[in-house]
């Protein structure tokens, strides 16, 4: 019996040490690691008076251009989103990538999970409206503005379409699969923006059944929409490197460009 109790006590001690180590590592990741402000170059004010930061990518040339809000993944605003913003700007769009975590970033899954779980989505929705206002008032932008988001950012982008009747196109990459049309807000307006959804067939965090239910809800709401499920793709398959190689990531990126070209540039 004493040996058994010693073994149990040892296991409990190991578990406690691991938990403490995980908590400490997560705290270091989100507080002492890279800050989102390392990747930002513009600032503006939130409704609560807080200074918000974002990365602004401009196309070459003079004149006015359609614009896009680009929302980061659950890692926070990082170098990957900056690269994608630059790629889209090179196609002739003014791109604003807002820091929706207000300075926090993570590179580990525990850190990203902590940030995602604890973010105040109502505050994020309000900050997104402030980002839209900043982008819309730039002298280089036309009145055609879209929003695109990746993963957590897909949730934010879709929610922005719900909250902002002025938005002209919504792209959700493996984010929200909301299937309750009563929560569609501005997406139920007569002049609601078109919606593009991009998902992976083997994404275990978003089963195909949920994607199909989401598409049915978009159709029920009478929204112009395209939902594409890429065969053999898991979560977060569109990356800066991937869009330059033949395959699903490049196909999805081209689908994004065509969608924005149709609904922002041509529109």
Secondary structure, 3 states (H helix, E strand, C coil): CHHHHHHHHHHHHHHHHHHHHHHHHHHHHHHCCCCHHHHCCEEEECCCCCEEEEEEECCCCCCCEEEEEEECCCCCCCHHHHHHHHHHHCCCCEEEEECCCCCCCCCCHHHHHHHHHHCCHHHHHHHHHHHHHHHHCCCCEEEEEEEEEECHHHHHHHHHHHHCCCCCEEEEECCCCCCCHHHCHHHHCCCCCEEEEEEECCCCCCCHHHHHHHHHHHHHCCCCEEEEEECCCCCCCCCCCHHHCCCHHHHHHHHHHHHHHHHHHCC
